[in-house]
């Protein structure tokens, strides 16, 4: 199986399984923020690694080195559409779909040896602001 196919399948499967997990996490952790939590990537990486990816991404894209700018970019799809609500479950599903679309459309970047979607890189950048 090609790596790209595997990654897309893994993201799709994980997205479907994590919907209920996101709701559970949200109830347990009021500070949970799906904008700065790359769900699939965080199952492979610890927080320190995610922050390192985010910091490196900001060196590559310094024009995005603002919290509001990153949030706006994550919450806007390729067609300029935004999620209907900012509820954590809806935003989590939105971000997972954007991540999936990034891989399908080859909007990826290699940082510290990790191939991540542009959305995941931006999520890591947001997370790096909260070290």
ABEGO torsion letter per residue (X at the ends): XBAAAAAAAAAAAAAAAAAAAAAAAAAABAABBAAABBAAAAAABBAAAAAAAAAAAAAABAAAABAAAAAAAAABBAAGBBBABABAAAAAAAAAAAAAAAAAAGBBBBBGGBBBBAAAAAAAAAAAAAX
